Amino acid sequence: MCTAVGFGWAPSEESRAAFAPTMMETHGIDLNASNQPGFLAQPYWIRAEDGSKKWQWKQIGIFCAAFCAVFGTLGVIGFCLVKILKEMNKTKGHLESKTRQMQRQLVRALIWQSLIPTTTSYIPICFTVLAPLFIEISLVGIGTVCIMSMELFPVIDPLIILFFTG
């Protein structure tokens, strides 16, 4: 993700020129100022002078690599969860009730620790990152809220463990 943001979303002269009018109109930030303010953007395509879309294949490639990492993580979580549940079913009669209860609590916590970042981080970020590919509207406030929602999971994560384990 750091590579995707660092190389794929960092401003270039081309993206600076393309985003300058929108940033000035929406946020009052002059991207052409002498100090060249930084910004993060997903320039998948830039409008050419003739009005057609000029696709930015480098950014699209970096975007795909970042999403493979994110969805690969979700795949590993799902795979591990299935394996854990199968093993728990095999050892049903062999474990003490307290050990079994603790295992159930930890699996329940794992499920919630997978669902909460999916709803507070993955889905909003997917919307923010994918929307420009399909619709040509400025997300403005919605995009800001979606990006800020990523910060909810680190706050909620320790509370999940405390709530689901005795």
GIFENJO-V942472 format. One record per backbone hydrogen bond with DSSP energy under -1.0 kcal/mol. CO is the residue of the C=O (numbers start at 1). NH is the residue of the N-H. If there is no record, write none. Layout:
# GIFENJO-V942472
co,nh
CO,NH
CO,NH
This chain:
# GIFENJO-V942472
co,nh
1,5
2,6
3,7
4,8
9,41
12,16
13,17
14,18
15,19
16,20
19,23
20,24
21,25
22,26
23,27
23,29
30,33
33,36
42,44
44,56
46,54
48,51
52,48
54,46
56,60
57,61
58,62
59,63
60,64
61,65
62,66
63,67
64,68
65,69
66,70
67,71
68,72
69,73
70,74
71,75
72,76
73,77
74,78
75,79
76,80
77,81
78,82
79,83
80,84
81,85
82,86
83,87
84,88
85,89
86,90
87,91
96,100
97,101
98,102
99,103
100,104
101,105
102,106
103,107
104,108
105,109
106,110
107,111
108,112
109,113
111,115
112,116
114,118
115,119
116,120
117,121
117,122
118,123
121,125
122,126
123,127
124,128
125,129
126,130
127,131
130,133
131,134
131,135
139,142
140,144
141,145
142,146
143,147
144,148
145,149
147,150
148,151
149,152
152,156
153,157
156,160
157,161
158,162
159,163
160,164
161,165
